[in-house]
Amino acid sequence: MSSISANHLKTQGVSAIAEALADAPEAMVSVRGKDRFVVMNIEHYHYLRECELSAALAESQADMAAGRFVTESVDAHMKRLAKLP
């Protein structure tokens, strides 16, 4: 993964990001020598979001198949939530 220093980003702006993303889908932004942020192109961001949503859907489907769910009214649901720590 490529890296961009905060100082380089400050002087070069978006062109520093474009240069770093030319060879990789994401790049680290380092501040005072420590990695602090990640920048990525929008296509890669959408791909990661889709993966995250697919994983959540698979987890929900597994919970449904295993019977790990509750069927209740809105009022019962609100009362149950109120009792949670």
Number of C-alpha atoms within 10 A of each C-alpha: 11 16 18 20 17 21 13 14 15 10 10 12 12 11 12 17 22 14 14 21 18 12 11 12 16 20 23 20 23 18 13 10 9 11 15 12 13 14 17 16 15 11 10 12 14 11 11 12 12 12 12 12 12 12 12 12 12 12 12 14 13 12 12 12 10 9 9 10 10 8 7 10 9 9 9 11 12 11 11 11 10 9 7 6 4
